[in-house]
Amino acid sequence: MTTRTTSATLTTPSAGGEAIRVAVSTVIFSLQRRPGDERPAVVLPLVRRTRDPHDGQWALPGGWLRESENMDAAASRTLAETTGLAPSFLEQLYAFGAVDRSPSRVVSIVYWALVREDVEAAPAAENVAWFDATALPRLAFDHNDIVDYALWRLRNKVGYSRIAHGLLPGLFTLADLREVYEAILGRRLDPANFRRQVDSSETLIPTDEFRTGSHRPARLYRYNHDVELAERGPLPH
């Protein structure tokens, strides 16, 4: 099958002659601590559409794959355009290409990214807002299904990798790390059991620094950078 390109959109003709367009979207997860909440929530930015189809509905940030752009670069571009941030983690999630997902034939290559809570975001555009990932409105296209799949991937990976560290600053306490796990998993974890599991994982390095406050001083830890955030297989990244 041959491929033809325009200056901004990669398209492939279908058997019936209709162009199949390729888009790149990114599910951008971060943490947000809201007033009155005991623990942070997993949040993501959405963009309010300003044209049909689905004019006025919220959708994932994304855009058409450009002729001179590889997919990783396109995902990083849409994240930067939305939040002004560089992700601490970026990985391809899945390709969504159901025939009826859009009025025209569109295949979306979807990425998911992590942005640390302590990083200052650039001023958001008027049509961009952050939402609780578990309490979304009805989104455009199949984007609710895409977010559900990305959340499943995040919760799955947190069980066997140090992906949770992609949401933390350089130095953190064990309580900080446990809060991230609780936010991702949506349930409380026993502090003593959590400490034992973390100690046996060899993913953290204790420092000589402590956080002081109204409670007893808490030791600060940093990542063991010899351990990857997540196993990505043999492909280059």
matplotlib code that plots the C-alpha trace (Angstrom):
import matplotlib.pyplot as plt

x = [0.0, 1.4, 1.4, 0.9, 1.6, 0.6, 2.7, 1.0, -1.0, 0.1, -2.7, -3.0, -5.7, -8.1, -9.2, -12.2, -10.0, -10.9, -7.9, -7.1, -5.6, -3.1, -3.3, -1.2, -2.8, -1.4, -2.9, -0.9, -1.1, -0.1, -1.1, -3.0, -3.7, -7.0, -8.3, -9.9, -8.6, -6.5, -4.4, -3.6, -5.7, -4.5, -5.4, -5.0, -5.5, -8.2, -8.8, -12.3, -13.0, -13.9, -15.2, -17.2, -17.3, -18.0, -17.8, -17.7, -16.8, -13.6, -11.0, -7.4, -4.7, -3.4, -2.9, -2.1, 1.2, 3.4, 5.4, 8.7, 7.9, 8.3, 5.5, 7.5, 8.2, 4.5, 3.5, 6.1, 4.9, 1.2, 2.2, 4.3, 1.5, -1.0, 1.0, 4.4, 6.1, 8.5, 7.3, 9.3, 8.0, 6.5, 5.5, 3.4, 0.1, -1.9, -3.3, -7.1, -8.6, -12.2, -14.0, -16.8, -14.7, -14.8, -16.9, -13.8, -11.4, -8.8, -6.3, -4.9, -1.5, -1.9, 0.9, 0.7, 3.0, 3.7, 4.3, 5.6, 3.4, 6.1, 6.8, 5.2, 3.0, 3.0, -0.2, -2.9, -4.8, -8.4, -9.7, -7.5, -8.4, -7.3, -9.8, -9.8, -9.0, -11.6, -14.5, -14.5, -17.4, -18.4, -15.5, -15.3, -14.8, -13.7, -11.5, -13.2, -12.2, -8.7, -8.3, -9.7, -7.1, -4.3, -5.4, -5.4, -1.8, -0.7, -2.2, -0.8, 2.7, 2.8, 2.8, 6.0, 8.0, 9.0, 6.7, 5.2, 8.5, 7.7, 5.2, 7.6, 10.3, 14.0, 13.8, 10.8, 9.7, 8.3, 4.9, 5.1, 5.7, 2.9, 0.5, 1.3, 0.6, -2.6, -3.7, -3.0, -4.5, -7.5, -7.1, -5.2, -2.0, -0.6, 2.4, 4.4, 3.9, 4.6, 7.9, 9.0, 8.1, 10.0, 13.1, 13.2, 12.8, 16.2, 14.7, 15.4, 18.5, 18.3, 19.9, 21.2, 18.5, 15.2, 12.0, 11.0, 7.6, 4.9, 5.7, 8.9, 11.6, 11.1, 14.1, 14.3, 15.0, 16.0, 15.6, 18.1, 18.7, 20.2, 16.7, 14.4, 11.1, 9.4, 10.5, 10.0, 11.4, 14.2, 13.2, 15.3, 13.8]
y = [0.0, 3.4, 6.4, 10.0, 13.0, 16.7, 19.3, 18.7, 15.4, 11.9, 10.0, 6.6, 5.8, 3.0, 0.4, 2.6, 5.6, 7.5, 9.0, 7.4, 10.1, 9.5, 11.5, 11.5, 12.1, 12.0, 11.1, 13.3, 12.2, 14.3, 14.6, 17.5, 18.1, 19.9, 21.7, 19.3, 16.2, 13.9, 12.6, 13.8, 12.8, 11.6, 14.4, 15.0, 18.0, 18.2, 20.5, 21.9, 21.5, 24.6, 23.0, 20.0, 17.1, 17.3, 21.1, 22.3, 18.8, 18.1, 15.9, 14.7, 17.0, 15.9, 16.7, 15.3, 13.5, 15.8, 14.6, 15.5, 14.3, 10.9, 9.8, 10.4, 14.0, 14.5, 13.3, 15.6, 18.5, 18.1, 17.8, 21.0, 22.9, 21.9, 22.3, 23.9, 20.9, 18.2, 14.8, 12.7, 9.7, 9.2, 5.9, 4.7, 3.3, 1.9, 2.5, 3.3, 2.8, 1.7, 2.4, 4.4, 6.4, 9.5, 10.8, 10.4, 7.5, 8.4, 6.2, 7.7, 6.7, 7.4, 8.0, 8.4, 10.7, 11.6, 15.1, 15.7, 17.5, 20.0, 21.3, 24.6, 24.5, 27.2, 29.3, 27.2, 28.2, 29.3, 26.0, 23.8, 22.5, 19.8, 17.0, 14.2, 11.2, 9.0, 11.6, 12.8, 14.2, 12.6, 13.2, 13.6, 10.5, 7.4, 9.4, 8.1, 4.6, 5.8, 7.3, 4.2, 2.1, 4.5, 4.3, 0.6, 0.6, 3.0, 0.9, -2.3, -0.9, 0.5, -3.0, -4.2, -1.1, 2.2, 4.2, 6.0, 7.8, 9.7, 11.7, 12.6, 15.3, 14.4, 14.0, 12.6, 10.7, 7.2, 8.8, 10.9, 7.7, 5.8, 8.7, 8.4, 4.6, 5.2, 7.9, 5.6, 2.5, 4.3, 2.6, 2.9, 1.0, -0.2, 2.0, -0.8, -3.3, -0.6, 0.2, -3.4, -3.8, -0.6, -1.6, -5.0, -3.4, -1.7, 1.2, 3.9, 5.4, 7.0, 10.4, 12.2, 14.8, 15.0, 16.9, 18.6, 19.9, 19.3, 15.6, 13.7, 14.3, 12.1, 10.9, 11.9, 9.4, 9.7, 7.4, 4.7, 5.7, 2.4, 1.0, 2.0, 3.7, 0.9, -2.0, -1.0, -4.0, -4.3, -1.4, 1.8, 4.7]
z = [0.0, -0.9, 1.4, 0.4, 2.6, 2.8, 4.5, 7.8, 7.7, 7.0, 5.1, 3.5, 0.9, 1.8, -0.7, -1.5, -2.1, 1.1, 2.9, 6.3, 8.5, 11.3, 14.5, 17.7, 21.1, 24.6, 27.9, 30.4, 34.0, 37.0, 40.6, 42.2, 45.8, 46.2, 49.3, 51.7, 50.1, 52.3, 49.4, 45.9, 42.9, 39.5, 37.0, 33.3, 31.0, 28.4, 25.5, 24.7, 21.0, 19.1, 15.9, 14.7, 15.2, 18.9, 19.1, 22.7, 24.2, 26.0, 24.3, 24.8, 23.5, 20.1, 16.5, 13.1, 12.5, 10.4, 7.4, 9.0, 12.5, 14.2, 16.6, 19.8, 18.7, 17.9, 21.3, 23.0, 20.9, 21.9, 25.5, 25.3, 23.5, 26.2, 29.4, 28.5, 30.2, 29.3, 30.7, 33.2, 31.4, 27.9, 26.3, 23.4, 24.7, 21.9, 18.4, 18.3, 14.9, 15.1, 11.8, 13.5, 16.0, 13.8, 10.9, 8.7, 8.9, 11.6, 13.3, 16.5, 17.9, 21.6, 24.1, 27.9, 29.9, 33.5, 34.7, 38.2, 40.7, 41.8, 38.2, 37.4, 34.4, 31.8, 31.7, 30.2, 27.2, 27.7, 26.3, 28.5, 32.0, 34.3, 35.4, 37.9, 35.8, 37.5, 37.2, 33.6, 31.7, 28.4, 26.1, 22.3, 20.1, 22.1, 24.4, 27.6, 26.5, 25.8, 29.3, 30.9, 29.1, 30.1, 33.8, 33.6, 32.2, 34.9, 37.7, 36.2, 35.8, 39.3, 40.6, 39.0, 38.1, 39.7, 37.4, 40.4, 40.8, 37.5, 39.6, 42.4, 42.8, 43.2, 46.9, 48.7, 51.9, 52.0, 52.9, 49.7, 47.7, 49.4, 48.7, 45.0, 45.1, 46.9, 44.4, 41.5, 43.0, 44.6, 48.0, 51.3, 51.8, 55.2, 56.0, 57.6, 54.8, 52.2, 53.9, 53.9, 50.2, 49.2, 51.3, 49.5, 46.0, 46.0, 43.9, 46.6, 48.0, 51.5, 51.8, 54.9, 54.6, 56.6, 56.2, 59.4, 60.5, 63.1, 63.1, 63.7, 61.0, 58.0, 56.0, 52.3, 49.6, 45.9, 43.0, 42.1, 38.5, 37.7, 37.7, 34.8, 35.4, 33.5, 31.3, 27.7, 25.9, 23.3, 21.1, 21.3, 23.3]

ax = plt.figure().add_subplot(projection="3d")
ax.plot(x, y, z, "-o")
ax.set_aspect("equal")
plt.show()
